[in-house]
């Protein structure tokens, strides 16, 4: 069943990519693997330490969406366009985004909305991209 391609689905695609990126395990630097030891507490220390919050791992569907955004959509966008999309997916306001790009907040919002429509048509007119989008939706 084909999913309807809408502007909100494009926004959700980038927002889900950000959430998935946060769910992925951290990178290990060289010679730092031994620093991440889990200390097993003694039974007498029960309820005397702070537990780490439960970390939910990314599912295969989340990773497929993440890879679609990273490897299919990002190379087709320019650097400023990527900056706009990822900044808005994180939740950066238009004023800070405009300052970062050297434009007003109104121009930043207009660029963001035009970019969403551009990505929508980019996926809709490329059969290969549209098929991949339907598989991950």
N, C-alpha and C positions, 0 to 999 in steps of 0.2 A: 504494500500500500504506500503510495507516494505521499509524503508530507508536504503540506502547503508551505511554500517559501515566503516568509513575511519579514518585515523589518525587525519585528520583535524577536523572531527566531535567530536573526543574525546577532542581535544584541545579546541574547541568551547564550549563543554559541561562544562568544568571547568571554562572557562572564563565567560560563562553565569551565572554560580553559584556564582561567585564573584560579578557580576553586580546585581544579585538578592539579595545577602546579603546586598549590599549597599542600595537597595530599601526598605528593610524591616524596620518597625518602630524600634526605639531604645528601649532598655530595660529600665524599671523603677526600681530604687532601692527602698527599703523600706523607707517610710516616705519622699520620694522626689517627689511624684506625684503632690503636690501642687506648686512645683517650676516651672512647665511648664505652666504658665498661659499665655494666649494670651490677650494682651492689645488691646482693641478696640480704635483706635485713633479718635479724635474729627474731625468734618468736617472742622474746621479751620486749621487743621494740614495737610491737603491734600498736597501731594507731598513734605512734609517736613521730611519724614522718609524713611529709606531704607526698601524696601520690601524683605522678604525672597524669595529665588528662589523657583519656583514651584517644588514640590517633586512628582515624578511620582511613583505610587504604583506598586508593582509587580503583574503580572497577575497570574491566576491559572496555566497556562502552565509553567511560569517561576518558580513558587514554586514547581511544580511537578519535574522539572529538578533538582532543588536545593536539594529536598529531595532524589532523585535518587542518586545523587552524595554523599550526606552526609550519607544516611542510607544503601545504597546498595554497593557502591564502596569503600568508606572509610574504613569500617570494614575489608575488604578483603586485604587492603594494610598495610604494616608495617609503623612504625613511620617515618623513613627516606624517604620512598616512598611518604607518604602523604606530607611531608615537601617539597619535590621536586615539586610535582604536584601543590600544592597551591601557592608556591613561584613563579613558572613560570606563573601561571594563573594571579597573581597580576602584573607581569611584571618585576620581579627581574632579573637582568642580571646574566649570568653564573658565572662571577667572584665573585660576592657577595654570590651567592648560593654555590659555591665551598668553599669559606672561611667559610661559616656557617657549611658545612658538613665536612670540613677538607680534601678537595681534590682539584685537579686542575680544571680549568674551562673546560678543555677537558673531564675530567672524569665526571664532573657534566652534561655536555651536552650529553655524551654517556649514562649516567644513565637515563636522562630524555627521550631520544629517545627510549631506551629499555623499559622503564616503559609505554610509550604510546602504544607500540606494545603489551606489556603484558596485559594492560587493554582492548585493542581491542580484543585479543583472549579470555580474561576472559568473556567479554560480548558475543562474538560470540559462544562460546562453551557451555554456560549455557543457556538453553532454557528459563528459568524463567526470567533471566536478559535481554535476547534479546527481549522477548515479552514486558517487561516493557520499554525498550529503544525505541521500535517501537511505543508504545503508546504515549510517551512524545515527540517524534520527529515530 
